[in-house]
């Protein structure tokens, strides 16, 4: 076999850059499948169910962080726009506050008992 030869610095950098480029490319892919189930009743009364093979759709998801964040923000804005504002009265707010306070007080009082029961 031939003797090993020293690589130049430029060749070594080129090889490492190629290796890093291969590693950076993600191997994760997302597919969506649409199933069609067809149900029909025969003249003799039998029910026939036929499932058609799925059509696989390559779901193009944004690969960059900024792309994912932009898509998430658009979805959040869409959900926020559909929601109506609900206002509750001051009386109901105070009632809920007291209910919360009583629950927290009960939890504080029974903390040791709950710990003991958990051990057994």
C-alpha positions as CSV (number, residue, x, y, z in Angstrom):
1,X,0.0,0.0,0.0
2,X,1.1,3.6,-0.6
3,X,2.5,5.6,2.2
4,X,0.1,8.0,4.0
5,X,0.6,11.6,2.8
6,X,0.0,14.7,4.9
7,X,-3.2,16.6,3.9
8,X,-3.0,20.3,3.3
9,X,-4.9,22.6,5.7
10,X,-7.4,23.7,3.0
11,X,-8.3,20.1,2.1
12,X,-8.9,19.2,5.7
13,X,-11.1,22.3,6.3
14,X,-13.1,21.4,3.1
15,X,-13.7,17.8,4.3
16,X,-14.8,19.0,7.8
17,X,-17.1,21.6,6.2
18,X,-18.7,18.9,4.0
19,X,-19.1,16.6,7.0
20,X,-20.8,19.3,9.0
21,X,-23.1,20.2,6.2
22,X,-24.2,16.6,6.0
23,X,-24.8,16.5,9.8
24,X,-26.8,19.7,9.8
25,X,-29.4,18.5,7.3
26,X,-32.2,17.0,9.4
27,X,-33.5,13.5,8.8
28,X,-36.9,14.2,10.3
29,X,-39.8,14.3,7.9
30,X,-43.5,14.6,8.6
31,X,-46.2,13.0,6.5
32,X,-50.0,13.3,6.6
33,X,-52.3,10.5,5.5
34,X,-55.9,11.0,4.5
35,X,-58.0,7.8,4.8
36,X,-61.3,7.4,3.1
37,X,-63.8,5.0,4.6
38,X,-66.8,4.1,2.5
39,X,-69.9,2.4,4.1
40,X,-72.6,1.1,1.9
41,X,-75.7,-1.1,2.5
42,X,-76.2,-4.0,0.1
43,X,-79.8,-4.8,-1.2
44,X,-79.8,-7.9,0.9
45,X,-79.2,-5.8,4.1
46,X,-75.5,-6.5,4.6
47,X,-73.3,-3.5,5.5
48,X,-70.2,-3.2,3.4
49,X,-67.2,-1.1,4.6
50,X,-64.4,-0.3,2.3
51,X,-61.2,1.6,3.3
52,X,-59.4,3.3,0.5
53,X,-55.6,3.5,0.6
54,X,-54.3,6.7,2.0
55,X,-52.9,9.6,-0.1
56,X,-49.6,10.5,1.6
57,X,-49.0,14.3,1.7
58,X,-45.5,15.6,2.5
59,X,-46.2,18.2,5.2
60,X,-43.9,21.1,4.5
61,X,-43.0,22.4,8.0
62,X,-40.6,25.3,8.3
63,X,-37.2,24.1,9.2
64,X,-35.9,27.3,10.8
65,X,-36.6,28.4,14.3
66,X,-37.9,31.8,13.0
67,X,-40.2,30.1,10.5
68,X,-41.7,27.9,13.3
69,X,-42.1,30.9,15.6
70,X,-43.8,33.0,12.8
71,X,-46.3,30.1,12.1
72,X,-47.0,29.7,15.8
73,X,-47.7,33.4,16.2
74,X,-50.1,33.4,13.2
75,X,-52.0,30.4,14.7
76,X,-52.2,32.2,18.1
77,X,-53.4,35.4,16.5
78,X,-56.1,33.4,14.7
79,X,-57.3,31.8,17.9
80,X,-57.2,35.0,19.9
81,X,-59.3,36.8,17.2
82,X,-62.1,34.3,17.5
83,X,-62.5,34.4,21.3
84,X,-65.1,36.7,22.7
85,X,-64.5,38.7,25.8
86,X,-66.3,37.5,28.9
87,X,-66.7,39.9,31.8
88,X,-67.7,38.7,35.3
89,X,-69.2,40.8,38.0
90,X,-67.2,42.1,41.0
91,X,-69.4,40.0,43.2
92,X,-68.5,36.9,41.3
93,X,-64.8,37.8,41.3
94,X,-64.8,38.2,45.1
95,X,-66.7,34.9,45.5
96,X,-64.1,33.1,43.4
97,X,-61.3,34.8,45.3
98,X,-62.7,33.6,48.6
99,X,-63.3,30.1,47.3
100,X,-59.6,30.0,46.2
101,X,-58.4,31.3,49.6
102,X,-60.5,28.7,51.5
103,X,-59.1,25.9,49.3
104,X,-55.6,27.0,49.8
105,X,-56.2,27.2,53.6
106,X,-57.6,23.7,53.6
107,X,-54.6,22.4,51.7
108,X,-52.3,24.1,54.1
109,X,-54.1,22.6,57.1
110,X,-54.2,19.0,55.8
111,X,-50.6,19.0,54.3
112,X,-49.1,16.8,57.0
113,X,-52.0,14.4,57.0
114,X,-51.7,14.0,53.2
115,X,-48.0,13.4,53.5
116,X,-48.6,10.7,56.1
117,X,-51.2,9.0,54.0
118,X,-48.9,9.1,51.0
119,X,-46.2,7.2,52.9
120,X,-48.3,4.2,53.7
